[in-house]
Amino acid sequence: MKQQSRRPFTNTQAGSNHDARTSALEAIIVKPEQALSIKPFGLDVKVLLSTEATGGAISVLMGRIKPGEGPGDHVHFNQEEIFVIVEGTFELTVGGQTTTAGPGTIVFVPRNVVHRFKNIGDTTACMLDWTLPGGQDQYFKAISDLAANGSFTGEKVTEINKKFETKFLAAH
C-alpha cells in the first residue's frame, strides 16, 4: 500500500476560489473514551473537540442525559448551537416551537434564540452539541469546576453566564 503524504493539500490551480493557506491547526481524531469528562450542572458531558483544538471555530460536546434532565429556557448571545440526537427521546423547544424528537434529529439554534431540551424517555439519552464559534466547552468546564471546588453559588454561576454571554430565563 502506498503511504500518503502528511503535508496539507493545497490547490494551486489558477483562478481557484479555495483558500490555499496552510492551517496551523492539527488534524485530530477523538474517541469518546479519550475525551475530557466534565459535570456541568450535574450532567455527564464529554468534550470531544475543544475550542482551542479548532482555533476557536467550534466546540463539540457529547452529553449523556438522564431521564428528566435538561436545561430550562436559556439563550446564547454570541454563538449558534447545533444539536444532534444520537439516542433517546427529547422534548425540544426552540424559539417557541416545541416538538418531541429522537435519534437522527438535528436542531439549529441561532444566537439570541431561547431554547431548552429535556430527556422525556425512560433511559439515558445521548446528544451531540456543536457551538459556532466555540466556547461552550469552556463555559461548561467553568461551571463544572465550580461544583468540583465546592463553590457553586447562584452569584458565581451568574458571573460565568455573563462572561460567556449566556442567560437562563429562570433560576438554574
GUDO-764584 format. One record per atom (N, C-alpha, C): atom name; x, z, y. Coordinates in Angstrom, 1 decimal. Layout:
// GUDO-764584
- CA,X,Z,Y $
...
***
This chain:
// GUDO-764584
- N,0.8,0.0,-1.2 $
- CA,0.0,0.0,0.0 $
- C,0.9,0.0,1.2 $
- N,0.6,-0.8,2.2 $
- CA,1.3,-0.9,3.4 $
- C,1.1,0.3,4.3 $
- N,2.1,0.9,4.8 $
- CA,2.0,2.0,5.7 $
- C,1.6,1.5,7.1 $
- N,0.6,2.1,7.7 $
- CA,0.2,1.7,9.1 $
- C,1.1,2.4,10.1 $
- N,1.2,1.7,11.2 $
- CA,2.0,2.3,12.3 $
- C,1.2,3.5,12.9 $
- N,2.0,4.4,13.4 $
- CA,1.4,5.6,14.1 $
- C,1.2,5.5,15.6 $
- N,1.7,4.4,16.1 $
- CA,1.6,4.2,17.5 $
- C,0.2,3.8,17.9 $
- N,-0.2,4.2,19.1 $
- CA,-1.6,3.9,19.6 $
- C,-1.7,2.4,19.7 $
- N,-2.9,1.9,19.4 $
- CA,-3.2,0.5,19.6 $
- C,-3.5,0.2,21.0 $
- N,-2.9,-0.8,21.5 $
- CA,-3.2,-1.3,22.9 $
- C,-3.5,-2.8,22.9 $
- N,-4.4,-3.1,23.7 $
- CA,-4.9,-4.5,23.8 $
- C,-4.2,-5.2,25.0 $
- N,-3.3,-6.0,24.7 $
- CA,-2.5,-6.7,25.8 $
- C,-3.1,-8.0,26.2 $
- N,-4.2,-8.4,25.6 $
- CA,-4.8,-9.7,25.9 $
- C,-5.2,-9.8,27.4 $
- N,-4.8,-10.9,28.0 $
- CA,-5.1,-11.2,29.4 $
- C,-6.6,-11.2,29.6 $
- N,-7.0,-10.6,30.7 $
- CA,-8.4,-10.5,31.0 $
- C,-9.3,-9.5,30.2 $
- N,-8.6,-8.7,29.5 $
- CA,-9.3,-7.7,28.7 $
- C,-9.9,-6.7,29.6 $
- N,-11.1,-6.2,29.3 $
- CA,-11.7,-5.1,30.1 $
- C,-11.4,-3.8,29.5 $
- N,-10.6,-3.7,28.5 $
- CA,-10.2,-2.4,27.8 $
- C,-9.1,-1.8,28.5 $
- N,-9.1,-0.5,28.6 $
- CA,-8.0,0.3,29.2 $
- C,-6.8,0.4,28.3 $
- N,-5.7,-0.2,28.6 $
- CA,-4.6,-0.3,27.7 $
- C,-3.6,0.9,27.8 $
- N,-4.0,1.9,28.7 $
- CA,-3.1,3.1,28.8 $
- C,-3.1,3.8,27.5 $
- N,-1.9,4.4,27.2 $
- CA,-1.9,5.2,26.0 $
- C,-2.3,6.6,26.4 $
- N,-3.0,7.3,25.5 $
- CA,-3.6,8.6,25.8 $
- C,-2.6,9.7,25.5 $
- N,-2.6,10.7,26.3 $
- CA,-1.8,11.9,26.0 $
- C,-2.5,12.8,24.9 $
- N,-3.7,12.4,24.6 $
- CA,-4.4,13.2,23.6 $
- C,-3.9,12.8,22.2 $
- N,-4.1,13.8,21.3 $
- CA,-3.7,13.5,19.9 $
- C,-4.9,13.4,19.1 $
- N,-4.9,12.5,18.1 $
- CA,-6.0,12.4,17.1 $
- C,-6.0,13.7,16.3 $
- N,-7.2,14.1,16.0 $
- CA,-7.4,15.3,15.3 $
- C,-8.5,15.2,14.3 $
- N,-8.3,15.8,13.1 $
- CA,-9.4,16.0,12.1 $
- C,-9.5,17.5,11.9 $
- N,-10.7,18.0,12.0 $
- CA,-11.0,19.4,11.9 $
- C,-12.1,19.6,10.8 $
- N,-11.7,20.3,9.8 $
- CA,-12.7,20.7,8.7 $
- C,-13.3,22.0,9.1 $
- N,-14.6,22.2,8.8 $
- CA,-15.3,23.5,9.2 $
- C,-14.5,24.7,8.9 $
- N,-13.8,24.8,7.7 $
- CA,-13.0,26.0,7.4 $
- C,-11.8,26.2,8.3 $
- N,-11.4,25.1,9.0 $
- CA,-10.2,25.2,9.9 $
- C,-10.6,25.6,11.4 $
- N,-11.9,25.5,11.6 $
- CA,-12.4,25.7,13.0 $
- C,-12.4,27.2,13.4 $
- N,-12.3,27.4,14.7 $
- CA,-12.3,28.8,15.2 $
- C,-13.8,29.3,15.1 $
- N,-13.9,30.5,14.5 $
- CA,-15.2,31.1,14.3 $
- C,-15.4,32.1,15.4 $
- N,-16.6,32.0,16.1 $
- CA,-16.9,33.0,17.2 $
- C,-18.4,33.4,17.0 $
- N,-18.8,34.5,17.7 $
- CA,-20.1,35.0,17.5 $
- C,-20.8,35.3,18.9 $
- N,-21.0,34.2,19.7 $
- CA,-21.7,34.4,20.9 $
- C,-23.2,34.8,20.7 $
- N,-23.6,35.8,21.4 $
- CA,-25.0,36.3,21.3 $
- C,-25.3,36.6,19.9 $
- N,-24.3,36.9,19.0 $
- CA,-24.6,37.3,17.6 $
- C,-24.8,36.0,16.7 $
- N,-24.7,34.8,17.3 $
- CA,-24.8,33.6,16.5 $
- C,-23.5,33.2,15.8 $
- N,-23.6,32.6,14.6 $
- CA,-22.4,32.1,13.9 $
- C,-22.1,30.7,14.4 $
- N,-21.0,30.6,15.1 $
- CA,-20.6,29.3,15.7 $
- C,-19.2,29.0,15.4 $
- N,-18.9,27.8,15.1 $
- CA,-17.5,27.3,14.9 $
- C,-17.2,26.2,15.9 $
- N,-16.0,26.4,16.5 $
- CA,-15.5,25.4,17.5 $
- C,-14.8,24.3,16.7 $
- N,-15.5,23.1,16.6 $
- CA,-14.9,22.0,15.8 $
- C,-13.9,21.2,16.7 $
- N,-14.3,20.9,18.0 $
- CA,-13.4,20.3,18.9 $
- C,-13.5,21.1,20.2 $
- N,-12.3,21.6,20.6 $
- CA,-12.3,22.4,21.9 $
- C,-12.2,21.4,23.1 $
- N,-12.5,22.0,24.2 $
- CA,-12.4,21.3,25.5 $
- C,-10.9,20.9,25.7 $
- N,-10.0,21.7,25.3 $
- CA,-8.6,21.4,25.5 $
- C,-8.1,20.3,24.6 $
- N,-8.6,20.3,23.4 $
- CA,-8.2,19.2,22.4 $
- C,-8.7,17.8,22.8 $
- N,-9.7,17.8,23.7 $
- CA,-10.3,16.5,24.1 $
- C,-10.0,16.2,25.5 $
- N,-9.1,16.9,26.1 $
- CA,-8.7,16.6,27.5 $
- C,-9.8,16.9,28.5 $
- N,-10.8,17.8,28.1 $
- CA,-11.9,18.1,28.9 $
- C,-13.1,17.2,28.7 $
- N,-13.0,16.1,27.9 $
- CA,-14.1,15.2,27.8 $
- C,-15.3,15.8,27.1 $
- N,-15.1,16.5,26.0 $
- CA,-16.3,17.0,25.3 $
- C,-15.8,18.3,24.6 $
- N,-16.8,19.1,24.1 $
- CA,-16.6,20.1,23.1 $
- C,-17.6,20.0,22.1 $
- N,-17.3,20.3,20.8 $
- CA,-18.2,20.1,19.7 $
- C,-18.2,21.4,18.9 $
- N,-19.4,22.0,18.8 $
- CA,-19.6,23.2,18.1 $
- C,-20.6,23.0,16.9 $
- N,-20.4,23.9,15.9 $
- CA,-21.4,23.9,14.8 $
- C,-22.0,25.3,14.7 $
- N,-23.3,25.4,14.8 $
- CA,-23.9,26.7,14.7 $
- C,-24.7,26.8,13.4 $
- N,-24.6,27.9,12.8 $
- CA,-25.4,28.3,11.7 $
- C,-26.4,29.3,12.2 $
- N,-27.6,28.9,12.3 $
- CA,-28.6,29.7,13.0 $
- C,-29.6,30.3,12.0 $
- N,-29.7,31.6,12.0 $
- CA,-30.6,32.3,11.0 $
- C,-32.1,32.1,11.5 $
- N,-33.0,32.3,10.5 $
- CA,-34.4,32.2,10.8 $
- C,-34.8,33.1,12.0 $
- N,-35.5,32.6,13.0 $
- CA,-35.9,33.3,14.1 $
- C,-34.9,33.3,15.3 $
- N,-33.7,32.9,15.0 $
- CA,-32.7,32.9,16.1 $
- C,-32.7,31.6,16.9 $
- N,-32.2,31.8,18.1 $
- CA,-32.1,30.6,19.1 $
- C,-32.2,31.2,20.5 $
- N,-31.6,30.5,21.5 $
- CA,-31.7,30.9,22.8 $
- C,-33.0,30.7,23.5 $
- N,-33.3,31.5,24.5 $
- CA,-34.5,31.2,25.3 $
- C,-34.3,30.1,26.3 $
- N,-35.2,29.9,27.2 $
- CA,-35.1,28.9,28.2 $
- C,-33.8,29.1,29.0 $
- N,-33.0,28.0,29.1 $
- CA,-31.8,28.1,29.9 $
- C,-31.5,26.6,30.4 $
- N,-30.6,26.6,31.3 $
- CA,-30.2,25.3,31.9 $
- C,-28.7,25.3,32.2 $
- N,-28.1,24.1,32.0 $
- CA,-26.7,23.9,32.3 $
- C,-26.6,23.0,33.6 $
- N,-25.9,23.4,34.6 $
- CA,-25.8,22.6,35.8 $
- C,-24.7,21.7,35.9 $
- N,-23.7,21.8,35.0 $
- CA,-22.5,20.9,35.1 $
- C,-22.2,20.1,33.9 $
- N,-23.1,20.0,32.9 $
- CA,-22.8,19.2,31.7 $
- C,-24.1,18.8,31.0 $
- N,-24.0,17.7,30.3 $
- CA,-25.0,17.2,29.4 $
- C,-24.8,17.9,28.0 $
- N,-25.8,17.9,27.2 $
- CA,-25.7,18.5,25.9 $
- C,-26.5,17.6,24.9 $
- N,-25.9,17.5,23.7 $
- CA,-26.5,16.7,22.6 $
- C,-26.5,17.6,21.4 $
- N,-27.7,17.7,20.8 $
- CA,-27.8,18.5,19.5 $
- C,-28.1,17.5,18.4 $
- N,-27.5,17.7,17.2 $
- CA,-27.9,17.0,16.0 $
- C,-28.2,18.1,15.0 $
- N,-29.4,18.0,14.4 $
- CA,-29.8,19.0,13.4 $
- C,-29.3,18.5,12.1 $
- N,-28.5,19.3,11.4 $
- CA,-27.9,19.0,10.1 $
- C,-28.8,19.5,9.0 $
- N,-29.2,20.8,9.1 $
- CA,-30.0,21.4,8.1 $
- C,-31.1,22.3,8.8 $
- N,-32.2,22.4,8.1 $
- CA,-33.2,23.4,8.6 $
- C,-34.3,22.7,9.5 $
- N,-35.1,23.6,10.0 $
- CA,-36.2,23.2,10.9 $
- C,-36.2,24.0,12.2 $
- N,-36.2,23.3,13.3 $
- CA,-36.2,23.9,14.6 $
- C,-37.4,23.6,15.4 $
- N,-37.8,24.5,16.3 $
- CA,-38.7,24.2,17.4 $
- C,-37.8,24.0,18.6 $
- N,-37.9,22.8,19.2 $
- CA,-37.1,22.5,20.4 $
- C,-38.0,22.2,21.6 $
- N,-37.6,22.8,22.7 $
- CA,-38.3,22.4,24.0 $
- C,-37.2,21.9,24.9 $
- N,-37.5,20.7,25.4 $
- CA,-36.6,20.1,26.4 $
- C,-37.4,19.5,27.5 $
- N,-37.2,20.0,28.7 $
- CA,-37.9,19.5,29.9 $
- C,-39.4,19.6,29.8 $
- N,-39.9,20.7,29.1 $
- CA,-41.3,20.9,29.0 $
- C,-41.9,20.2,27.7 $
- N,-41.2,19.4,27.0 $
- CA,-41.6,18.7,25.8 $
- C,-41.2,19.5,24.6 $
- N,-42.2,20.0,23.8 $
- CA,-41.9,20.8,22.6 $
- C,-42.2,20.0,21.4 $
- N,-41.3,20.1,20.4 $
- CA,-41.5,19.5,19.1 $
- C,-40.9,20.3,18.0 $
- N,-41.3,20.0,16.8 $
- CA,-40.7,20.6,15.6 $
- C,-39.8,19.5,15.0 $
- N,-38.5,19.8,14.6 $
- CA,-37.6,18.7,14.2 $
- C,-36.7,19.2,13.0 $
- N,-36.3,18.3,12.2 $
- CA,-35.5,18.6,11.1 $
- C,-34.2,17.8,11.0 $
- N,-33.6,17.8,9.8 $
- CA,-32.3,17.1,9.7 $
- C,-32.3,15.6,10.1 $
- N,-31.3,15.2,10.8 $
- CA,-31.2,13.9,11.4 $
- C,-31.7,13.7,12.8 $
- N,-32.3,14.7,13.3 $
- CA,-32.9,14.6,14.7 $
- C,-31.7,14.8,15.7 $
- N,-31.7,14.0,16.7 $
- CA,-30.8,14.1,17.8 $
- C,-31.5,14.3,19.1 $
- N,-31.0,15.2,19.9 $
- CA,-31.6,15.6,21.1 $
- C,-30.6,15.5,22.3 $
- N,-31.0,14.7,23.3 $
- CA,-30.1,14.6,24.5 $
- C,-30.7,15.5,25.6 $
- N,-29.9,16.4,26.2 $
- CA,-30.4,17.2,27.3 $
- C,-29.5,16.9,28.5 $
- N,-30.0,16.2,29.5 $
- CA,-29.3,16.0,30.7 $
- C,-29.0,17.3,31.5 $
- N,-28.0,17.4,32.3 $
- CA,-27.8,18.6,33.1 $
- C,-29.0,18.8,33.9 $
- N,-29.2,20.1,34.3 $
- CA,-30.3,20.5,35.1 $
- C,-31.7,20.5,34.4 $
- N,-31.7,20.3,33.1 $
- CA,-33.0,20.3,32.4 $
- C,-33.1,21.6,31.5 $
- N,-34.2,22.3,31.7 $
- CA,-34.4,23.5,31.0 $
- C,-34.7,23.2,29.5 $
- N,-34.1,24.0,28.6 $
- CA,-34.2,23.7,27.2 $
- C,-34.1,25.0,26.4 $
- N,-34.6,25.0,25.2 $
- CA,-34.4,26.1,24.2 $
- C,-34.6,25.5,22.8 $
- N,-34.2,26.3,21.9 $
- CA,-34.4,26.0,20.5 $
- C,-34.5,27.3,19.7 $
- N,-35.2,27.2,18.5 $
- CA,-35.3,28.3,17.6 $
- C,-35.5,27.8,16.2 $
- N,-34.8,28.5,15.3 $
- CA,-34.9,28.1,13.9 $
- C,-36.3,28.7,13.4 $
- N,-37.2,27.8,13.1 $
- CA,-38.5,28.3,12.6 $
- C,-38.7,28.2,11.1 $
- N,-37.6,27.9,10.4 $
- CA,-37.6,27.8,9.0 $
- C,-37.4,29.2,8.3 $
- N,-37.3,29.2,7.0 $
- CA,-37.1,30.5,6.3 $
- C,-35.7,30.5,5.7 $
- N,-34.8,29.6,6.1 $
- CA,-33.4,29.6,5.7 $
- C,-32.5,29.3,6.9 $
- N,-31.2,29.7,6.7 $
- CA,-30.3,29.4,7.8 $
- C,-30.2,27.9,8.0 $
- N,-30.2,27.5,9.3 $
- CA,-30.2,26.1,9.7 $
- C,-28.8,25.8,10.3 $
- N,-28.5,24.6,10.4 $
- CA,-27.2,24.1,10.9 $
- C,-27.4,23.1,12.0 $
- N,-26.7,23.2,13.1 $
- CA,-26.9,22.3,14.2 $
- C,-25.5,22.0,14.8 $
- N,-25.2,20.7,15.1 $
- CA,-24.0,20.4,15.9 $
- C,-24.4,20.3,17.4 $
- N,-23.5,20.7,18.2 $
- CA,-23.7,20.7,19.7 $
- C,-22.6,20.1,20.4 $
- N,-22.8,19.0,21.1 $
- CA,-21.8,18.3,21.9 $
- C,-22.1,18.7,23.3 $
- N,-21.1,19.0,24.1 $
- CA,-21.3,19.1,25.6 $
- C,-20.3,18.1,26.3 $
- N,-20.9,17.4,27.3 $
- CA,-20.1,16.4,28.1 $
- C,-20.2,16.8,29.5 $
- N,-19.2,17.1,30.3 $
- CA,-17.9,17.3,29.7 $
- C,-17.8,18.6,28.9 $
- N,-16.7,18.8,28.3 $
- CA,-16.5,20.0,27.5 $
- C,-16.7,21.3,28.3 $
- N,-16.6,22.4,27.7 $
- CA,-16.7,23.7,28.3 $
- C,-17.6,24.7,27.6 $
- N,-18.5,24.2,26.8 $
- CA,-19.4,25.1,26.0 $
- C,-18.7,26.0,25.1 $
- N,-17.6,25.5,24.5 $
- CA,-16.7,26.3,23.7 $
- C,-16.1,27.5,24.4 $
- N,-15.7,27.2,25.7 $
- CA,-15.1,28.2,26.5 $
- C,-16.1,29.3,26.9 $
- N,-17.3,28.8,27.2 $
- CA,-18.4,29.7,27.6 $
- C,-18.8,30.6,26.4 $
- N,-19.0,30.0,25.2 $
- CA,-19.3,30.8,24.1 $
- C,-18.2,31.8,23.7 $
- N,-16.9,31.4,23.8 $
- CA,-15.8,32.2,23.5 $
- C,-15.8,33.4,24.4 $
- N,-16.0,33.2,25.7 $
- CA,-16.1,34.3,26.7 $
- C,-17.2,35.3,26.3 $
- N,-18.4,34.8,26.0 $
- CA,-19.5,35.7,25.6 $
- C,-19.1,36.4,24.3 $
- N,-18.6,35.7,23.3 $
- CA,-18.2,36.3,22.0 $
- C,-17.1,37.4,22.3 $
- N,-16.2,37.2,23.1 $
- CA,-15.1,38.2,23.4 $
- C,-15.7,39.4,24.1 $
- N,-16.7,39.3,24.9 $
- CA,-17.4,40.5,25.5 $
- C,-17.9,41.4,24.4 $
- N,-18.6,40.8,23.4 $
- CA,-19.1,41.6,22.3 $
- C,-18.0,42.2,21.4 $
- N,-17.0,41.4,21.2 $
- CA,-15.9,41.9,20.3 $
- C,-15.1,43.1,21.0 $
- N,-15.1,43.1,22.3 $
- CA,-14.4,44.1,23.1 $
- C,-15.3,45.3,23.4 $
- N,-16.5,45.2,23.0 $
- CA,-17.5,46.3,23.3 $
- C,-17.9,46.4,24.7 $
- N,-17.7,45.3,25.5 $
- CA,-18.0,45.3,26.9 $
- C,-19.2,44.4,27.3 $
- N,-20.1,44.1,26.3 $
- CA,-21.2,43.2,26.5 $
- C,-22.3,43.9,27.4 $
- N,-22.4,43.5,28.6 $
- CA,-23.4,44.1,29.5 $
- C,-24.1,42.9,30.2 $
- N,-25.3,43.2,30.7 $
- CA,-26.0,42.1,31.4 $
- C,-25.3,41.6,32.6 $
- N,-24.6,42.6,33.3 $
- CA,-23.8,42.2,34.5 $
- C,-22.7,41.2,34.1 $
- N,-22.0,41.5,33.1 $
- CA,-20.8,40.7,32.7 $
- C,-21.3,39.4,32.2 $
- N,-22.4,39.3,31.4 $
- CA,-23.0,38.0,31.0 $
- C,-23.4,37.2,32.2 $
- N,-24.0,37.8,33.2 $
- CA,-24.4,37.1,34.4 $
- C,-23.1,36.5,35.1 $
- N,-22.0,37.2,35.1 $
- CA,-20.8,36.7,35.7 $
- C,-20.3,35.5,35.0 $
- N,-20.3,35.6,33.6 $
- CA,-19.9,34.4,32.8 $
- C,-20.8,33.2,33.0 $
- N,-22.1,33.5,33.0 $
- CA,-23.1,32.4,33.2 $
- C,-22.8,31.7,34.6 $
- N,-22.5,32.5,35.6 $
- CA,-22.2,31.8,36.9 $
- C,-20.9,31.0,36.8 $
- N,-19.9,31.5,36.2 $
- CA,-18.6,30.8,36.1 $
- C,-18.8,29.5,35.4 $
- N,-19.7,29.5,34.3 $
- CA,-19.9,28.2,33.5 $
- C,-21.1,27.5,33.9 $
- N,-21.7,27.8,35.1 $
- CA,-22.9,27.1,35.6 $
- C,-24.0,27.0,34.6 $
- N,-24.4,28.1,34.0 $
- CA,-25.5,28.2,33.1 $
- C,-26.4,29.3,33.5 $
- N,-27.7,29.1,33.4 $
- CA,-28.7,30.1,33.8 $
- C,-29.7,30.2,32.8 $
- N,-30.0,31.5,32.4 $
- CA,-31.1,31.8,31.5 $
- C,-32.3,32.2,32.4 $
- N,-33.4,31.7,32.1 $
- CA,-34.6,31.9,33.0 $
- C,-35.2,33.3,32.7 $
- N,-34.9,33.9,31.6 $
- CA,-35.4,35.3,31.3 $
- C,-34.1,36.1,30.8 $
- N,-34.2,37.4,30.9 $
- CA,-33.1,38.2,30.4 $
- C,-32.7,37.8,29.0 $
- N,-31.4,37.7,28.7 $
- CA,-30.9,37.3,27.4 $
- C,-30.3,38.5,26.8 $
***
